[in-house]
Amino acid sequence: MHEPRRYELYGQAFQADAHATYAAMRERDPVLRQPGIDGRTPIWFLTRYEDVERMLTDEEAFSRDPNRAGVSLPLSPVEELLTDHMLNASGDRHRRLRTLVQQAFTPKRVREMRPFVQDLADRLLAAQAPNGRMDLIADYAFPLPIAVILELLGVPNADRDRFRTWSDSIVTPALTEAEQADARTKFEAFVAYLGDLFARRRHEPGNDLISALLTAESEGDRLSTPELYGTVVLLIVAGHETTVNLIANGLLALHREPAARTAFESAAAREDRDEVAAFVEESIRYDGPVSRALNRWAVRDVTVGGRTIRRGEIVIGVLAAANRDPERFDAPDALVPGRPEARAHLGFGKGIHYCLGAPLARLEGEIALASFVRALPGWRLDLPADGVPRYRPQPGFRSIAELDVRW
């Protein structure tokens, strides 16, 4: 008989008031062991800022590499290709992979994307303005970041819907045999597409990120073929899934907090980049796109909050709970743009796995939200009767499925 869950952390009812559940966990059970989404696998959930920060930074105790904890995961050859990237590596191998990727994904390359992102946002909004309404996700929050990452990688934007299908299959748990079979079929199609793309870029390199990854070199070392697959998949998934959520959650926060909306719209009208950036930072703390860090494995027996986590056990840090910990943030449940400690949020992680794409996500979030409120004055959300949008079934993300906007 499987152990029951003390807190329900899955489904629409939970998402409707997720922060209340996280607050209860943080107060009563800050280091909690209960079954995961499959109802069987025991997982440790950490909800205090101090503990989550430690999990993210203490590589001697917690690792993204299960082998360091004596755990071997049963992966198919295709799954091994899709997961062979720096986020799943540690130590020297992580440093090597991150160094190689940083050579291609440079701050200069991100800065140079600003005119493209601004033009794209303007065009998307101009196309929708005459309609008087749109689904923010389908018509704006998704098309913008997927076009940006595909432009960076040198992938035709015409393929964006295929990439969304493939990405969704990676971040959505496949629990039944039918779901697992469907996911494998999609993974295989994704790998085949990327293989053809890599072959073309080797033959005809361009001024794109895939070409740069193919030629990136450090001390005579380059990405192996599996590492290339894994890295590109990581960039595609992380490069748009989180930004879709950042845009949607930021707009929902503005809708629910009139004072913040007034201040943000004023800053956007004045094109005050500092104030716009401050709001985006606070919105990530307040209701960020990623609610939980990717799981770690305990490398050794470790004590957290008076409880012992055994070597090989799975640990998840709840970023959304840590970012509202009253021990770290004053009035944590209030949206306070410009709060001095906002940048201490853990929305982009911390430590060696700190999000490499954070500068791009910030750039896209700032442009997308400021452009939206400038282009569509008087906008309003048409939410369901209970005031709660529908969320996608992705436990690690705070991911709105659709958001009806009218103006």
C-alpha positions, 0 to 999 in steps of 0.5 A: 500500500502506497503512502498517501500524500499529505498535500495535493500538488497536482491538478487544476484545484491545486494550481488555483491556490498553489501559493496557499498550499506552499505556505502551509507546507513551509510553515508546517512541513518545510522538509516533507517526504511524500509520493510524487505525481505517480503516487509511488515514488517518494520525494523530499520537498523543500519549501524554505528559502534557506533550504532550497538555496542550499539544495541549489548550491551544495553540490557535495550534498545534492546533484543533478547527476543521479550516478553520483548518488548511486542511482541508475535511471532506465533511459531509452537511447533517444531519451539519453540523447535528449538529456545529455546536456550541462543541466544534468552534469556535475563537476568537471563535465559540467564546467566543460559543457557550460564553457563550450555553450557559453562560447556560442550563447554569448551576452553579445548575441543576446544583446543583438536580439533586442531589435528583433524581439521589439520588432516581433512584439510590435508586429504580433500586437499590430496584427491582433489590435483590430480584433479587440480580443485574443488568447494571450498564450496562443497569439502572443506569449507563445509565438514571441519566445519560440520565434526568438529561440528559433531565430537564434538557432537558425530554425525556420519559424514555420516549424514552430508548432512542431517544436511546441508539440515536441517541447510539450512532450518533454515537460509533461509527465507521461504516466500511462503506457499509452502516454509513454508510447506517444512521447517516445514517438515524438522524441524520435521525430524530434531527434530525426529533425535535429539530425537533418538540421545538424547535417545541413549546418555542418555543410553550410554553417551560418550566423546562428547558434547551432553553427556556433555550437558545432564549431565551439571549442575549448582546449581542443575539445568540442561537443560530442554528437549526443551533447549537441542534441541534448544542448539544443533540446535544452536551449529550445525547451528552456528558451521558450517554455519559461518565457511563455509563462513569464509573460502570461503570469506577469500580465495576470499579476498586473490584472490582479494588482491595479496599483502595480498596473498603473505604475507599470503602464506609466513606466512603459509609456515613458520607456523607463527600462529600469522600472520595467525591468524591476517589475519583471524581476518582482513578477518572477519572485511573486509568481514565477514561470518555474515553480519547482527546481528540477529534482536532485539526488542526495549524494550522501546522507544529509540532514535538512531541517532536522530530518535525514535525507538518505543517499540516493533519495530524490529532492525537489526545491519548491522555488515558488515557496522559497520566493515567498518565504517571510524569513527572506522577503518582507510582505512576501505575498504582496507584488511590490515592483522595485522592492530592493531584495527582488533580485534575491529570488531563486526563479532562475536557480542558483549555483552552477546550474544558474539559468544561462538564458536568464538575460534573454528571458529578462529581455523578452519579458521586459519587451513583451510586457511593456509593448503589450500595455503600450499597444493595447490601452484599456486591456482587460482579462476575461477570466472564468467565473472563479477568477482563475485561469486554466493551467497546463498539467506540468508540475514544474511550471506555473503554466497558464493554458489560455488567457483571454484578453479584450480591449 
